[in-house]
Amino acid sequence: MASPKASDLVTRKASVASASGLASEDDAAVLAKLGYKQELRRNFTMIEIFGIAFSIMGLLPSIASTLVYSIPAGPAAMVWGWFLASGFIFVVGLAMADLGSSMPTSGGLYWWTHFFSSPATRNPLSFLVGYSNTLGLVGGLCSIDYGFSLMFLSVIVIARDGNWTPSNGVIYATFLGCVLCHGILASVMSKIMGKLQTVFVVMNFVLIAATVIALPIGAKDRRNDGNYIFSQTGNLTTWPRGWAFMLSWLSPIWTIGAFDSCVHMSEECKNASQAVPAGILMSIGSCWLFGLIIMIILAATISPDLESVIGSKFGQPMAQIYYDAIGKSGTMGLMSLLFIVQFLMGISILVAASRQTWAFSRDGALPFSSFFRPISQRFGYVPLRAIWGCVFLAAVLGLLSLIAPAAAQALFSLAVAGNNLAWGIPIFARVVWGQRKFKPGPFYTGDRFSVPVAWTAIAFLVFGIVLSMVPVGGPNPTPQSMNYTVVINVAVWFGSLSYYFLAARKWFTGGFRSLVSLGEVLSYTLNSDLTTVCQPESSLIESFSLGLGPKITIATDDLTEEQQITIREEGLKVRDVTEDEIDK
């Protein structure tokens, strides 16, 4: 019987995807090697992939939302904290870019975890990463839209000269309306979503330019000098001064935290192996540079009375900085532009979160996965149900804002701690268990630097998780000032692992493997084609270990000792078969 080669199988599947108009043959073939068929339309270019990450970061709105972390340590902490933390975040981006270029798929973080981990750990770790990343992204949506609500309402407060304070119910109603609008826009604008990212990036730079120009001009008679900007530290917390400086890192850590969106959009991106790493590094690098410029401008124009800025009657330190420099009218104008850009951030992160949610449901890991898995062709080949699943979950999590501001602030750290764990585990799994299996893509930091970069990234991500769980005000928090991140994240992590060991371990295998079947395995001959299948770098044997269960049957006449060791390491049990068995 004539037997197809591995390359023939991949090409055949790729051609089907290409013929349907969803992707080029090369892009579909790359995805096929990971065991998935092309289901989403590849509308995004490299610049648009950068755009979605950069627009989610929403540099100036994010800085405005997190100034409460950096201002207490003084202007020097604002500047140098941003510079140092952003440098470490860039290292994390390098480690993720190595993986994203090698294996670009929407569920990349949990897929990589499963691929590189040991047989005993791959399923639970993959499950944990998938849930932590999914809920971290939805937490990011909550925090962005909650920040929008505060900024939008601050404009009303400014218009009323500080004589009105929104209740928690008003804040939640504004938040809910924002989330629902995002769900509608992400559903009906899918065909032009890639092009919209360019518009969103332009809007971000317009806001940055307006702020960088307006603040120094408005504060020309009271600008702070260089010594104040770069050397003056402070401490408005009850922590030691050094730890207060470290807490200022939370601003860049939270702001520059959406670069994994490039990974989640990889199945809608042209030439993903190059576009994904480029998008990751360009977005982080842009925020590193322009964020530093913004922080210097803010430190130069902020009132030396930092306590009054943090406790502003407008409810937003950024609003107070604007007000002190350019007055009421200018503040209302720039704050209006600020919340518009913040609104655009929410659209982009909902798109990214829905792709991760869809990928995880495609592999059967989420409750009601069969419901969330279908792709809507009517709305432009998008995971419509996954979009609205994220909207519903965000609306539920947003109810925390009705409890207290401290509970709502935990949404910020849910995005930080949840995503840091999801970014760190696949990098860790690669260097500890899977370095031999790693095949570099077009982007690679090199044999000399790749592993040290990975370990540096892991160390920083662990530090970021700890930092996000520390009470910001001091070591003796009240119930109102307590940081509830540790409660929320431990519940997420413990809950997901409990769900796995109690139920999901019976059926979760890490990947649905929608292309490769056992029937295709048994069609291979005993000679050269079999050797191709059993090579450690073969995409098919990797697919077996990831998604087809612990046992397969292949012929072993031509297997080398090294190949047999590789198969055993993958948890596969091998027995000899005859040519007659294969023909049957």
Beta strands, then each sheet from edge to edge (+ up, - down):
end
